[in-house]
Amino acid sequence: MSQPPGLQTDLQQQDKVEMQSDLLYGLHDRPAPVKAFLGAVQHVLASFVGVITPALIIGGVLGLGAEIPYLISMSLMVAGVATLIQTRKVGPIGSGLMALQGTSFGFLSAVLAAGMVVKTKGGGPDEILAVIFGVTFLGAFIEIFLSRFITRLKSLMNPIVTGCVIVTIGLSLTKVGLTDLAGGVKADDFGSLENLMLGGGVLFVVVAISIINNKVIRSSAIFIGLMLGLVVSALLGKIDFSQVGQASLFTMPIPFKYGFAFDFQAFIPIAFMYVITSIETAGDLTATSMISHEPIKGPVYEKRIQGGVLGDGVNSMIAGIFNTFPVTTYSQNNGVIQMTGIASRYVGFYVAGLLFLMGMFPIIGSIFTQLPKPVVGGVTLLMFATVATAGIRILSTVNFTHRNILIIATSLGLAMGIAFVPDVLSQAPVLVQNVFGSAVTMAGIVAILLDTILPKNYGIEFDTPEQHLDDGLYEQTLHKPQAIRQPQEVLQES
């Protein structure tokens, strides 16, 4: 029996109040300064490691040495500026949501590939960084352009494609994490018991803290693991504090400090990742809207998504100008919003200020550059593996028909083959090497092509009724629909 119109209105209002009761502060509420600051600190703790770790890894793998503290400072400062733009909204740029931004892990393998292209040609640190920041700047225009068509792009970048790409990103990077855990490339004590125990101990601590019921402690598991690793390393005499004391007291961003250069082979994987990131950002902002009790459909929602993806692109362009790596929205802040009940975008202003201030003092970067490789490896191995896990979760939402299995198997097989045997294309034309030399690009292109070419109904028919029954039961029991999760969300749970 239908309810009277007046009663329906009262019930709808009651449902709305109950839905918002778990939020202490909504999107447009202004918490008192102390509460806003404490909420901001939680966001910073949950994201700090994610912001600085790419600079540590890229600097270590590419041999950038003395430049790492500056790169860390720029990562923090740009993250602060990007967060302010995303949360405050500057004209059409930004979502206006409590959406923290920082250096993207998704670009890590593409950036390393770009750096190795220059390094194998004999380029030094300045040449390597000039190319990396050049392609970062130019590639950002791809995401800026795609922001206008983001709703249409979702049909092309479906769970099969994004899942394969994210799995490839995570698995291809685990080699970097494990190498660091054992001591780092060409280390004299590579694989020593001391290195394995130090790195393994950090890994164990992060896992142990991640299963604690206290959400405040759990959200800082990676940060706590790094700090404990830093303390143990200091006790073992593995940290040279004299170098920390030599760090400059204050630093300022210098546009294109290392110059500006371009390399087509380095550009291709970066450009492809901007396409993938556009989809991930749309998903992150949708989740932020939902937990902030804001619309997740309609003109207001679409405008926010378009502005958020546009902000992502503009902020990555700023990152290229000011000597750091592409940035993206962090899903960690969604967990912090749920934990604190504070969805106010004004808290984002405090987050932006904290990150920027931290970046102004290079001593912070100098401290983290002293972290021994096993400590960094113990954390990053888990972080990279959880990125791969996020991709697996996305693929689990796909019906595993013969067609879809064929697409996934071919995409991952070729991508991981390129990752494990990079010289396989050494005799191929330069254009082929440029396009398919990156495992991430290979995974994405193959998945998109096969998903477009193969008929949608291919693999649905079966040879016998028994096979139809078996596969049908298999899909029903193992592949029930699940919510698609972004890589950062799985990372936060770890």
Wavefront OBJ file of the C-alpha trace (Angstrom):
o trace
v 0.000 0.000 0.000
v 1.445 3.384 -1.007
v 2.123 6.052 1.603
v 0.395 9.458 1.584
v 2.505 12.176 -0.143
v 3.131 14.038 3.128
v 4.272 10.874 4.903
v 6.499 9.969 1.960
v 8.231 13.337 2.237
v 8.763 12.878 5.987
v 10.204 9.381 5.474
v 12.537 10.606 2.735
v 13.762 13.404 4.986
v 14.273 10.916 7.844
v 16.261 8.586 5.562
v 18.422 11.510 4.477
v 19.134 12.499 8.072
v 19.994 8.900 9.023
v 22.269 8.551 5.989
v 24.196 11.677 6.990
v 24.369 10.825 10.685
v 27.708 9.059 10.259
v 29.311 12.304 9.086
v 30.417 14.846 11.664
v 31.045 17.433 8.974
v 29.615 17.395 5.461
v 31.293 18.656 2.318
v 30.516 22.338 2.881
v 30.747 22.414 6.686
v 33.599 24.301 8.325
v 35.123 22.413 11.282
v 36.821 24.399 14.038
v 40.531 24.951 13.268
v 41.744 22.369 15.810
v 39.403 19.656 14.517
v 40.222 20.524 10.929
v 43.952 20.316 11.676
v 43.633 16.938 13.410
v 41.588 15.597 10.496
v 44.234 16.884 8.086
v 47.013 15.152 10.033
v 45.234 11.815 9.529
v 45.106 12.402 5.781
v 48.796 13.327 5.695
v 49.833 10.236 7.670
v 47.785 8.004 5.372
v 49.308 9.494 2.212
v 52.814 10.679 3.150
v 54.600 7.445 2.259
v 52.750 7.220 -1.039
v 53.824 10.746 -1.962
v 57.546 10.324 -1.292
v 58.148 6.659 -2.185
v 58.089 7.047 -5.999
v 60.893 9.613 -5.767
v 62.898 7.239 -3.555
v 62.436 4.319 -5.955
v 62.981 6.258 -9.180
v 66.022 8.001 -7.757
v 67.499 4.723 -6.540
v 66.886 2.687 -9.707
v 68.064 5.428 -12.084
v 71.058 6.426 -9.948
v 69.968 10.000 -9.310
v 71.729 10.105 -5.934
v 72.085 13.687 -4.713
v 68.919 14.801 -6.507
v 66.598 12.581 -4.432
v 66.050 14.997 -1.481
v 65.052 17.750 -3.898
v 62.724 15.389 -5.772
v 61.070 14.415 -2.471
v 60.621 18.079 -1.551
v 59.040 18.820 -4.904
v 56.756 15.793 -4.591
v 55.427 17.110 -1.283
v 55.082 20.706 -2.439
v 53.300 19.811 -5.660
v 51.029 17.417 -3.752
v 50.056 20.349 -1.547
v 49.312 22.642 -4.495
v 47.436 19.881 -6.331
v 45.309 19.092 -3.275
v 44.398 22.752 -2.884
v 43.349 23.011 -6.533
v 41.351 19.783 -6.371
v 39.507 20.621 -3.143
v 39.034 24.373 -3.531
v 38.158 24.207 -7.243
v 39.653 26.949 -9.432
v 37.078 27.800 -12.084
v 36.325 24.546 -13.945
v 39.483 22.915 -12.550
v 38.996 20.586 -9.607
v 36.197 18.524 -8.128
v 35.479 20.606 -5.035
v 35.520 17.373 -2.980
v 37.830 16.369 -0.116
v 40.164 14.667 -2.594
v 43.833 14.504 -1.689
v 46.344 14.347 -4.549
v 49.862 12.968 -4.624
v 52.466 11.220 -6.750
v 50.928 8.329 -8.678
v 52.245 4.781 -8.246
v 50.533 3.851 -11.509
v 53.117 5.824 -13.490
v 56.092 4.288 -11.704
v 56.946 1.575 -14.227
v 56.368 3.990 -17.130
v 58.625 6.636 -15.562
v 61.343 4.054 -14.877
v 61.100 2.871 -18.491
v 61.431 6.463 -19.696
v 64.471 7.008 -17.514
v 66.131 3.803 -18.698
v 65.654 4.881 -22.324
v 67.786 7.960 -21.637
v 70.229 6.157 -19.370
v 71.000 3.456 -21.965
v 71.828 6.248 -24.418
v 74.451 7.562 -21.992
v 72.407 10.326 -20.394
v 73.225 11.577 -16.908
v 70.841 12.605 -14.102
v 70.018 15.983 -15.645
v 69.251 14.459 -19.058
v 67.175 11.678 -17.494
v 65.080 14.094 -15.440
v 64.720 16.549 -18.329
v 63.090 13.828 -20.448
v 60.945 12.461 -17.605
v 59.547 15.857 -16.703
v 59.197 16.809 -20.359
v 57.005 13.814 -21.196
v 55.143 14.261 -17.893
v 54.266 17.833 -18.877
v 53.231 17.035 -22.454
v 51.387 13.847 -21.538
v 49.205 15.769 -19.077
v 47.428 17.389 -22.015
v 46.033 13.952 -22.880
v 44.212 13.772 -19.550
v 43.117 17.398 -19.876
v 41.570 16.553 -23.255
v 39.994 13.317 -22.035
v 38.337 15.088 -19.095
v 35.761 16.464 -21.523
v 34.772 12.944 -22.636
v 35.360 10.950 -19.463
v 31.848 9.453 -19.322
v 32.205 8.045 -22.847
v 35.705 6.774 -22.182
v 34.456 4.404 -19.491
v 32.920 2.109 -22.107
v 36.320 1.627 -23.774
v 38.310 1.208 -20.571
v 36.232 -1.619 -19.089
v 37.216 -3.906 -16.165
v 39.049 -6.330 -18.473
v 41.371 -3.616 -19.760
v 41.923 -1.754 -16.486
v 42.318 -5.027 -14.569
v 45.005 -6.344 -16.925
v 46.896 -3.037 -16.834
v 46.820 -2.742 -13.038
v 47.877 -6.369 -12.529
v 50.793 -5.768 -14.910
v 51.829 -2.605 -13.060
v 51.911 -4.393 -9.716
v 53.608 -7.601 -10.837
v 56.246 -5.880 -12.961
v 57.250 -3.688 -10.008
v 57.575 -6.472 -7.432
v 61.034 -7.176 -8.846
v 62.078 -3.664 -7.796
v 60.700 -4.180 -4.278
v 62.339 -7.569 -3.775
v 65.666 -6.338 -5.166
v 65.679 -3.495 -2.652
v 64.705 -5.840 0.185
v 67.781 -7.936 -0.595
v 70.055 -4.893 -0.551
v 69.627 -3.081 -3.860
v 71.100 -3.409 -7.326
v 74.784 -4.379 -7.335
v 75.028 -4.175 -3.530
v 78.102 -5.895 -2.075
v 75.962 -7.551 0.593
v 73.062 -8.403 -1.733
v 70.982 -11.200 -0.235
v 72.807 -11.178 3.095
v 70.998 -12.494 6.159
v 71.093 -9.038 7.759
v 69.389 -7.439 4.752
v 66.762 -10.156 4.515
v 65.987 -9.944 8.236
v 65.762 -6.136 8.178
v 63.535 -6.010 5.103
v 61.500 -9.021 6.171
v 61.074 -7.536 9.644
v 59.659 -4.304 8.220
v 57.315 -6.315 6.005
v 56.145 -8.349 9.006
v 55.541 -5.199 11.104
v 53.407 -3.591 8.383
v 51.323 -6.754 7.990
v 50.928 -7.146 11.776
v 49.811 -3.542 12.260
v 47.412 -3.813 9.319
v 45.303 -6.416 11.135
v 44.860 -4.329 14.295
v 41.235 -3.336 14.918
v 42.104 0.288 15.708
v 41.504 2.155 12.439
v 43.732 5.096 13.391
v 46.746 2.834 13.907
v 45.891 0.609 10.942
v 45.694 3.558 8.544
v 49.291 4.478 9.463
v 50.739 0.947 9.177
v 53.142 1.718 6.333
v 54.330 4.955 7.932
v 54.917 3.181 11.274
v 56.769 0.376 9.501
v 59.125 2.839 7.843
v 59.748 4.691 11.114
v 60.569 1.474 12.969
v 62.860 0.465 10.126
v 64.561 3.852 10.384
v 65.124 3.427 14.134
v 66.488 -0.129 13.795
v 68.766 0.970 10.934
v 70.130 3.784 13.093
v 70.853 1.338 15.932
v 72.686 -0.916 13.463
v 74.804 2.009 12.281
v 73.351 1.989 8.771
v 72.425 5.703 8.707
v 74.889 8.544 8.231
v 73.331 11.470 10.088
v 76.166 13.773 9.030
v 74.694 13.862 5.524
v 71.304 14.790 6.965
v 72.892 17.745 8.718
v 74.384 18.947 5.431
v 70.951 19.359 3.835
v 69.934 22.924 3.044
v 67.499 24.488 5.483
v 65.033 25.751 2.914
v 64.188 25.104 -0.737
v 62.024 26.707 -3.377
v 60.624 25.193 -6.582
v 62.451 26.093 -9.783
v 60.510 25.572 -13.048
v 62.221 22.967 -15.259
v 65.335 22.994 -13.087
v 66.838 20.121 -15.113
v 65.778 21.433 -18.516
v 63.087 20.275 -20.912
v 63.505 17.393 -23.363
v 61.335 14.899 -25.252
v 61.756 11.307 -26.379
v 58.996 9.515 -28.275
v 59.915 6.085 -26.917
v 59.716 7.446 -23.366
v 56.451 9.258 -24.121
v 54.325 6.286 -25.268
v 53.965 4.444 -21.908
v 53.478 7.731 -20.049
v 50.749 8.785 -22.488
v 48.932 5.468 -22.135
v 49.012 5.724 -18.348
v 47.320 9.120 -18.514
v 44.384 7.393 -20.210
v 44.228 4.745 -17.471
v 44.570 7.360 -14.731
v 41.609 9.309 -16.106
v 39.383 6.292 -15.463
v 40.879 5.634 -12.015
v 40.381 9.258 -10.988
v 36.733 9.125 -12.044
v 36.295 6.020 -9.878
v 38.098 7.579 -6.896
v 35.997 10.741 -7.051
v 32.801 8.705 -7.387
v 33.709 6.885 -4.170
v 34.506 10.207 -2.461
v 31.134 11.614 -3.541
v 29.343 8.544 -2.243
v 30.933 8.492 1.221
v 30.494 12.286 1.463
v 26.760 11.742 0.761
v 26.950 13.820 -2.406
v 25.254 12.904 -5.717
v 26.766 10.040 -7.741
v 24.687 10.730 -10.828
v 23.177 13.729 -12.534
v 24.623 17.061 -13.765
v 26.286 18.047 -10.455
v 28.084 14.705 -10.243
v 29.176 14.759 -13.906
v 30.490 18.302 -13.557
v 32.513 17.285 -10.515
v 33.983 14.260 -12.271
v 34.930 16.297 -15.326
v 36.449 18.997 -13.129
v 38.284 16.421 -11.051
v 39.849 14.676 -14.054
v 40.693 18.080 -15.535
v 42.318 18.977 -12.220
v 44.256 15.717 -12.335
v 45.661 16.665 -15.737
v 46.436 20.272 -14.831
v 48.131 19.188 -11.603
v 50.273 16.655 -13.482
v 51.262 19.448 -15.863
v 52.290 21.519 -12.829
v 54.210 18.490 -11.554
v 56.203 18.331 -14.788
v 56.987 22.044 -14.596
v 58.168 21.856 -10.993
v 60.294 18.738 -11.277
v 58.219 15.897 -9.974
v 56.208 12.983 -11.323
v 52.546 12.705 -12.421
v 49.991 13.075 -9.643
v 46.567 11.570 -9.121
v 43.787 11.370 -6.551
v 44.446 9.116 -3.561
v 41.801 6.665 -2.418
v 43.381 6.626 1.043
v 41.477 9.773 1.937
v 38.188 7.915 1.439
v 39.098 5.584 4.286
v 40.103 8.538 6.451
v 36.757 10.263 5.749
v 34.923 7.131 6.844
v 37.135 6.794 9.908
v 36.898 10.427 11.106
v 33.446 11.349 9.786
v 34.918 14.560 8.346
v 34.131 15.056 4.649
v 34.607 18.829 4.657
v 36.586 20.109 1.717
v 37.947 22.838 3.958
v 40.043 20.185 5.683
v 41.727 19.788 2.307
v 43.106 23.309 2.655
v 44.900 22.244 5.848
v 46.191 19.080 4.147
v 47.536 21.171 1.277
v 49.287 23.535 3.671
v 50.893 20.715 5.680
v 52.212 18.935 2.577
v 53.580 22.171 1.109
v 55.319 23.161 4.340
v 56.892 19.715 4.667
v 58.248 20.035 1.148
v 59.883 23.385 1.878
v 62.370 21.778 4.268
v 64.796 19.409 2.457
v 65.922 17.843 5.732
v 62.770 15.690 5.569
v 63.854 14.305 2.209
v 67.404 13.847 3.451
v 66.228 11.699 6.359
v 64.293 9.385 4.084
v 67.155 9.078 1.597
v 69.139 7.517 4.446
v 66.684 4.632 4.698
v 68.563 1.433 3.800
v 67.314 -0.350 0.708
v 65.976 -3.349 2.685
v 63.680 -1.062 4.706
v 62.290 0.578 1.576
v 62.005 -2.814 -0.125
v 60.105 -4.321 2.796
v 57.417 -1.660 2.407
v 57.326 -1.305 -1.376
v 57.177 -5.048 -2.027
v 53.876 -5.133 -0.173
v 52.646 -1.926 -1.802
v 53.345 -3.192 -5.307
v 51.795 -6.570 -4.586
v 48.626 -4.902 -3.334
v 48.436 -2.931 -6.565
v 48.451 -6.258 -8.415
v 45.824 -7.535 -5.990
v 43.639 -4.552 -6.844
v 43.861 -5.545 -10.494
v 42.880 -9.108 -9.631
v 39.858 -7.824 -7.724
v 38.822 -5.800 -10.755
v 39.205 -8.854 -13.010
v 37.099 -10.862 -10.563
v 34.098 -8.753 -11.585
v 34.404 -10.075 -15.151
v 32.503 -13.173 -16.284
v 35.188 -15.694 -17.164
v 33.846 -16.804 -20.520
v 36.249 -18.344 -23.013
v 36.414 -14.969 -24.806
v 37.360 -13.029 -21.692
v 39.866 -15.652 -20.543
v 41.508 -15.456 -23.967
v 41.803 -11.653 -23.729
v 43.193 -11.709 -20.190
v 45.635 -14.562 -20.847
v 47.003 -13.014 -24.048
v 47.314 -9.554 -22.534
v 49.038 -10.684 -19.336
v 51.180 -13.282 -21.122
v 52.654 -10.790 -23.572
v 52.961 -8.015 -20.976
v 54.780 -10.120 -18.386
v 56.897 -11.656 -21.129
v 58.097 -8.173 -22.062
v 58.741 -7.419 -18.372
v 60.788 -10.602 -17.850
v 62.579 -10.621 -21.236
v 62.880 -6.961 -22.338
v 65.378 -7.838 -25.120
v 62.777 -9.843 -27.031
v 62.057 -6.797 -29.246
v 65.699 -5.790 -29.702
v 65.640 -6.790 -33.406
v 62.216 -5.252 -34.091
v 61.743 -1.876 -35.836
v 62.222 1.164 -33.620
v 58.529 2.068 -33.862
v 57.532 -1.373 -32.530
v 60.045 -1.062 -29.687
v 58.700 2.383 -28.826
v 55.069 1.263 -28.714
v 55.332 -2.248 -27.252
v 58.554 -2.003 -25.230
v 56.643 -1.216 -22.037
v 54.821 -4.053 -20.265
v 52.040 -1.685 -19.188
v 51.504 -0.385 -22.710
v 51.584 -3.906 -24.111
v 48.927 -5.071 -21.633
v 46.625 -2.162 -22.366
v 46.899 -2.172 -26.150
v 46.475 -5.942 -26.489
v 43.474 -5.965 -24.131
v 41.783 -3.069 -25.945
v 42.387 -4.563 -29.399
v 41.144 -8.040 -28.499
v 38.150 -6.678 -26.597
v 37.233 -4.604 -29.653
v 37.875 -7.285 -32.301
v 36.506 -10.447 -30.702
v 32.699 -10.799 -30.969
v 30.941 -10.130 -27.679
v 29.091 -13.461 -27.862
v 32.226 -15.455 -28.656
v 32.853 -18.207 -26.115
v 29.336 -18.214 -24.677
v 28.301 -21.354 -26.573
v 29.600 -24.704 -25.320
v 30.120 -28.080 -26.968
v 27.999 -30.158 -24.578
v 25.254 -29.539 -22.026
v 27.555 -30.907 -19.328
v 30.267 -28.387 -20.172
v 27.673 -25.618 -20.162
v 26.502 -26.731 -16.720
v 29.997 -27.024 -15.300
v 31.156 -23.633 -16.558
v 27.876 -22.032 -15.549
v 28.200 -23.296 -11.996
v 31.851 -22.228 -11.984
v 30.951 -18.676 -12.923
v 28.064 -18.524 -10.478
v 30.156 -19.665 -7.526
v 33.471 -17.936 -8.218
v 32.515 -14.779 -10.085
v 29.597 -13.118 -8.386
v 29.426 -9.358 -9.045
v 31.557 -7.280 -6.690
v 32.232 -3.599 -6.351
v 35.219 -2.497 -8.421
v 38.012 -1.262 -6.178
v 40.776 1.122 -7.079
v 44.412 0.051 -6.428
v 44.924 2.695 -3.765
v 41.922 1.416 -1.803
v 43.395 -2.082 -1.568
v 46.744 -0.509 -0.694
v 45.124 1.419 2.167
v 43.697 -1.804 3.618
v 47.218 -3.208 3.721
l 1 2 3 4 5 6 7 8 9 10 11 12 13 14 15 16 17 18 19 20 21 22 23 24 25 26 27 28 29 30 31 32 33 34 35 36 37 38 39 40 41 42 43 44 45 46 47 48 49 50 51 52 53 54 55 56 57 58 59 60 61 62 63 64 65 66 67 68 69 70 71 72 73 74 75 76 77 78 79 80 81 82 83 84 85 86 87 88 89 90 91 92 93 94 95 96 97 98 99 100 101 102 103 104 105 106 107 108 109 110 111 112 113 114 115 116 117 118 119 120 121 122 123 124 125 126 127 128 129 130 131 132 133 134 135 136 137 138 139 140 141 142 143 144 145 146 147 148 149 150 151 152 153 154 155 156 157 158 159 160 161 162 163 164 165 166 167 168 169 170 171 172 173 174 175 176 177 178 179 180 181 182 183 184 185 186 187 188 189 190 191 192 193 194 195 196 197 198 199 200 201 202 203 204 205 206 207 208 209 210 211 212 213 214 215 216 217 218 219 220 221 222 223 224 225 226 227 228 229 230 231 232 233 234 235 236 237 238 239 240 241 242 243 244 245 246 247 248 249 250 251 252 253 254 255 256 257 258 259 260 261 262 263 264 265 266 267 268 269 270 271 272 273 274 275 276 277 278 279 280 281 282 283 284 285 286 287 288 289 290 291 292 293 294 295 296 297 298 299 300 301 302 303 304 305 306 307 308 309 310 311 312 313 314 315 316 317 318 319 320 321 322 323 324 325 326 327 328 329 330 331 332 333 334 335 336 337 338 339 340 341 342 343 344 345 346 347 348 349 350 351 352 353 354 355 356 357 358 359 360 361 362 363 364 365 366 367 368 369 370 371 372 373 374 375 376 377 378 379 380 381 382 383 384 385 386 387 388 389 390 391 392 393 394 395 396 397 398 399 400 401 402 403 404 405 406 407 408 409 410 411 412 413 414 415 416 417 418 419 420 421 422 423 424 425 426 427 428 429 430 431 432 433 434 435 436 437 438 439 440 441 442 443 444 445 446 447 448 449 450 451 452 453 454 455 456 457 458 459 460 461 462 463 464 465 466 467 468 469 470 471 472 473 474 475 476 477 478 479 480 481 482 483 484 485 486 487 488 489 490 491 492 493 494
